[in-house]
């Protein structure tokens, strides 16, 4: 195990333990490193912030973006106490993070009451279960026109 990995996962675990003990969120911590240097450390703060998106990985990505002054975290590595949930995995991909090291599997989070693995199964099955989430398409033509207008702007995608 690399020295940076040892330090990063240890700091992510400590951030998670602190947040968890304070009642801010679950046992989730994350660290973002670039060139072997710790850029940000964060923990889950869903309960404290009243924000369901305040997962450790998202919080760490937000902090790293601020520190580095960019939304593009290409070349960065993320260390997390758990396998990223679908939201966090999406944020990691959007941020262009290259590699994720994680401690526990999604099924292990499910065993202690978290829905990560359930959401993965929901997505994989392309479910439309109104008991969980109702997905209804509307305004397709108008939204497609909006997309077309953006495409004509020839913006650099992020």
N, C-alpha and C positions, 0 to 999 in steps of 0.2 A: 504494500500500500504506500502510495506517495505521501510525502510530508504534508503537502497542501490538502490532500484528501483527508488525512487524519484530522487536521485542524478544522477543515470545513465541516465535516460531518459532526465533529465534536461540538462546534459552535452552533450548528443547526439543532442538534439534540438539546443543548443547554437553552437555546432560545425557546424551543418547544416546551421544555420542562417548566421554564419560568412562566410562560404564557398560560400553560395548562394549569399550573398550580394557582395562578392568580384568577383563574376562571374566565380568561379571555377567549379561549378556544380549545380545540383538541390537541392531540400530541403530535403536532405537525410543525416542523421547522425547515428552513431552507437557506442555502447560501449560494451566492453567485460569485464565481471567480473568473478573472481574466488574467492571462499570462502568469498563473500561479498565485495571484494576489487576490485576497478576499475583497470584493467590491461592496457586497451587502449581505447582511444576515437579517432574517425576519422569521416571524412565527405566525401562526394562525391567530387572527384577532376578530373573528366573526362576531362573537358574543359582545365583546367590548365595543366594537365599532358599529354594531347593528347593521352589518354589511355582509351578505352571503358570499360576496366575491373576495372577501379579505382572507383568502387562503395564504399559507406561508409562501408558496411559490410565486403567487401573484404579487404579494407584498414585497418579496425580495426582488422580483423583476422591476417593479415600480421604483424601488430605491436605487437599483443599479442603473436604470435609465436616467434618473436624476443625477447620480454621481458622475456618470459618463457623458451626460448631456446628449443622449441619443435614444431613439426607440429601437435601434438595430444593435442587438447584443450578440451579433455574430462573433465567433471566437471565444465566447464565454461558455462556462460549464456551470451547471446547476447541480447542487447536492441537496437531497431532500430526505426527510425521515420516512416518507412513504412514497409509493408509486403515485405519480401525479393523477389526480382526478381528470375527467374529460375537459373541464374548464381550464385547469392549470396546464394540461398537456397542450391545449390549443394556444394558450398564452405563450408557452415555451416555444412552440413552432412559430407563432407570429413574431416573436422576438428574435428569431434566427439563432437560438441557443443550439450549440452543436451536440452536446452530450449531457445526459442526466445520469447521475448516480443516485440510487435510492435504497433505503433500508428495508422497509416492509412492503409486501405485496398488497394489491387492492383487496383481495379476499380477506386479508388479515384486518384491514380497516373495517370491512363489512362485519366481521366477527365481533367487533366492539361497538357496532351500531351506526357506522357511516355508510352512505349509499353509493360510493364510488363504483364498485363493481356492478351494482344494480343499474347505474346510469350507462356504463359500458354495454351491458346486455341490452338495455333499452335502445341504444343507438344501433347496435349491431343488428337487431331484429327490425329496425326501421318501424318501430311501433308507433301507433297512433292510439294511445290508450287514454281516453278522457278521464279516467280515474287518476292518472298521473299528470298528463299534459295533453291538452287538445291543440292540435296543429291544423290550422285552416288557412289555405291560400286565398288572398284577395288582393285586388288592385294590381294584378300582374301586368297589365298593359302600361299603366302609369309608372309603375316601378321599373319596368323594362326600359321605358323612355328615359327615366332618370339614369339608369345604368349606361344607356347608349350615349347620353350627353357627357357623362364622366369619361367614357371611353374616348370620345372625340377630343377631350382635353389633353390626351396623351401625357398624363401625369406619370411620374415615377411611382411605381407601386411599392408599398412597404410591407 
